Amino acid sequence: MIASINRFFSPDFDIHTLKVKSSFVFSTPSDLSMSLRWIAVMAEKVTCDLAASTGVHDGAAVIKHILAGADAVQPV
């Protein structure tokens, strides 16, 4: 089992069609601290693999997640 640490789905409403839609908010490098925090907190508490994806925009962010305890990092 793999747990992925990333941002939550952010819904929006189209007021013309009255339907729920995605707000398509992409991560920024400043989001790195949130995923690093939760990877570090959970790494010693769970037995599943942890994958991080939020705020990963360069090689340094990948290394930081691995050092925090991530088993996989998804730069997207």
C-alpha angles and dihedrals in degrees: 000000000000125000114204120211109209141121123298122255108267111208124201133188127238102217092197098054096025091228132131114249137174117265090215095218107173123207124258130204088260089067090068095092094061095054092041090053095051094043090052093046095047100037094084096035104056134054097213126089116266124220123190126202113153117100095005104140104140145020093269090060090052091052092047091054092049090050090049090055107270116150092201136016124204113203105192 
